[in-house]
Amino acid sequence: MLSSYRGGGMAVRKVAITLPEELYDLVERARAVEHRTRSEMIQEAIRTHFGEAVYVPTDDERRLLLEALDEAQRAPQDLRDWDAVRKDLWSDR
């Protein structure tokens, strides 16, 4: 499936893909911890693959991310929806 639309910005293409279960699980775990969409995760992976400059975490940040992913797997009930996190962040302003 391939479709496109314009929403006031640049043209966007929508693509349906299939992933092996282990890649899907990896994307889901990472997006839950980073509070990002699947699209953002896949876009970053593609940019990385093709060499566009992307942020590379330090060893400390990588360690903290892995700890957070492990914690998310141990206690998924403690994960917060991104809308709730955003609301908390903006309520302090």
C-alpha positions as CSV (number, residue, x, y, z in Angstrom):
1,M,0.0,0.0,0.0
2,L,1.3,3.4,-0.9
3,S,-0.5,6.7,-0.6
4,S,0.4,10.3,-0.2
5,Y,-1.1,13.5,1.2
6,R,-0.2,17.1,1.9
7,G,-1.1,18.7,5.2
8,G,0.3,22.2,4.8
9,G,4.0,21.0,4.9
10,M,6.0,18.7,2.7
11,A,4.4,15.8,0.9
12,V,4.2,12.6,2.9
13,R,4.1,9.1,1.6
14,K,2.4,6.3,3.6
15,V,3.9,2.9,3.1
16,A,2.8,-0.4,4.6
17,I,5.7,-2.7,5.6
18,T,6.1,-6.1,7.2
19,L,8.6,-6.8,10.0
20,P,9.9,-10.0,11.6
21,E,8.4,-10.3,15.1
22,E,11.8,-9.5,16.8
23,L,12.1,-6.2,14.9
24,Y,8.5,-5.3,15.6
25,D,9.1,-6.0,19.3
26,L,12.3,-3.9,19.3
27,V,10.5,-0.9,17.7
28,E,7.6,-1.2,20.2
29,R,9.9,-1.3,23.2
30,A,12.0,1.6,22.0
31,R,9.0,3.8,21.1
32,A,7.4,3.1,24.5
33,V,10.5,4.3,26.3
34,E,11.3,7.2,24.0
35,H,7.6,8.3,23.7
36,R,7.8,8.3,19.9
37,T,5.7,7.0,17.1
38,R,6.5,4.0,15.0
39,S,6.9,6.3,12.0
40,E,9.5,8.3,13.9
41,M,11.4,5.2,14.9
42,I,11.4,3.7,11.3
43,Q,12.3,7.1,9.8
44,E,15.3,7.4,12.1
45,A,16.4,3.9,11.2
46,I,16.2,4.6,7.5
47,R,18.1,7.9,7.9
48,T,20.8,6.1,9.9
49,H,21.0,3.4,7.3
50,F,21.5,5.9,4.5
51,G,23.9,8.1,6.4
52,E,21.9,11.2,7.3
53,A,23.3,12.7,10.4
54,V,21.4,11.6,13.5
55,Y,22.0,11.9,17.2
56,V,24.3,9.2,18.6
57,P,23.8,8.6,22.3
58,T,26.8,8.4,24.7
59,D,27.7,5.2,26.4
60,D,25.9,6.5,29.5
61,E,22.8,7.4,27.6
62,R,22.8,4.0,25.8
63,R,23.1,2.2,29.2
64,L,20.2,4.3,30.6
65,L,18.1,3.5,27.6
66,L,18.7,-0.2,27.9
67,E,17.9,-0.1,31.6
68,A,14.6,1.7,30.7
69,L,13.8,-0.8,28.0
70,D,14.4,-3.6,30.5
71,E,12.2,-1.9,33.1
72,A,9.4,-1.3,30.6
73,Q,9.5,-5.0,29.8
74,R,9.4,-6.0,33.6
75,A,6.6,-3.5,34.5
76,P,4.6,-2.6,31.4
77,Q,1.8,-1.4,33.6
78,D,4.0,1.5,34.7
79,L,4.5,2.9,31.2
80,R,2.8,6.2,30.6
81,D,1.0,7.3,27.5
82,W,2.8,10.1,25.6
83,D,-0.3,12.4,25.9
84,A,-0.1,12.2,29.7
85,V,3.7,12.9,29.7
86,R,3.2,15.9,27.3
87,K,0.4,17.2,29.5
88,D,2.6,17.0,32.6
89,L,5.5,18.7,30.8
90,W,3.3,21.6,29.5
91,S,1.5,22.0,32.8
92,D,4.7,23.3,34.4
93,R,5.0,26.2,32.0
